[in-house]
Amino acid sequence: MGFELVISLPLILFILILALACYLLGKYRGRKQSSSQPQQYGPPAPPPQAQP
Protein backbone atom coordinates (compact mmCIF):
# COMPACT_ATOMS: atom_id res chain seq x y z
CA MET A 1 0.00 0.00 0.00
CA GLY A 2 1.38 3.33 -1.00
CA PHE A 3 0.52 6.79 0.20
CA GLU A 4 0.12 9.50 -2.39
CA LEU A 5 0.08 13.17 -1.48
CA VAL A 6 -1.30 15.52 -4.08
CA ILE A 7 -0.52 19.22 -3.76
CA SER A 8 -1.95 21.48 -6.40
CA LEU A 9 0.05 24.15 -8.19
CA PRO A 10 -2.29 26.99 -7.09
CA LEU A 11 -1.71 25.99 -3.45
CA ILE A 12 2.06 26.13 -3.92
CA LEU A 13 1.82 29.54 -5.59
CA PHE A 14 -0.47 30.82 -2.82
CA ILE A 15 2.00 29.70 -0.13
CA LEU A 16 4.90 31.36 -1.96
CA ILE A 17 2.98 34.63 -2.36
CA LEU A 18 1.93 34.53 1.30
CA ALA A 19 5.53 33.92 2.42
CA LEU A 20 6.79 36.81 0.29
CA ALA A 21 4.10 39.11 1.67
CA CYS A 22 4.99 38.21 5.27
CA TYR A 23 8.68 38.78 4.55
CA LEU A 24 8.10 42.20 3.01
CA LEU A 25 5.67 43.27 5.74
CA GLY A 26 8.14 42.27 8.46
CA LYS A 27 10.96 44.08 6.69
CA TYR A 28 8.83 47.24 6.41
CA ARG A 29 7.79 47.12 10.08
CA GLY A 30 11.36 46.49 11.20
CA ARG A 31 12.71 49.45 9.27
CA LYS A 32 9.90 51.68 10.55
CA GLN A 33 10.53 50.62 14.16
CA SER A 34 14.30 51.06 13.94
CA SER A 35 14.04 54.59 12.56
CA SER A 36 11.50 55.78 15.14
CA GLN A 37 13.32 54.71 18.32
CA PRO A 38 17.09 55.02 18.26
CA GLN A 39 18.93 52.89 20.79
CA GLN A 40 20.54 54.65 23.71
CA TYR A 41 24.02 53.41 24.49
CA GLY A 42 25.47 54.19 27.88
CA PRO A 43 25.51 53.10 31.49
CA PRO A 44 22.18 52.00 32.96
CA ALA A 45 20.31 54.29 35.34
CA PRO A 46 21.12 53.71 39.00
CA PRO A 47 18.44 51.95 41.06
CA PRO A 48 16.24 54.07 43.33
CA GLN A 49 17.44 54.34 46.91
CA ALA A 50 15.67 52.03 49.37
CA GLN A 51 13.69 53.83 52.06
CA PRO A 52 13.50 52.07 55.47
Sequence and secondary structure as in RCSB ss.txt:
>XXXX:A:sequence
MGFELVISLPLILFILILALACYLLGKYRGRKQSSSQPQQYGPPAPPPQAQP
>XXXX:A:secstr
        HHHHHHHHHHHHHHHHHHHHHHHHHHHHS    S          
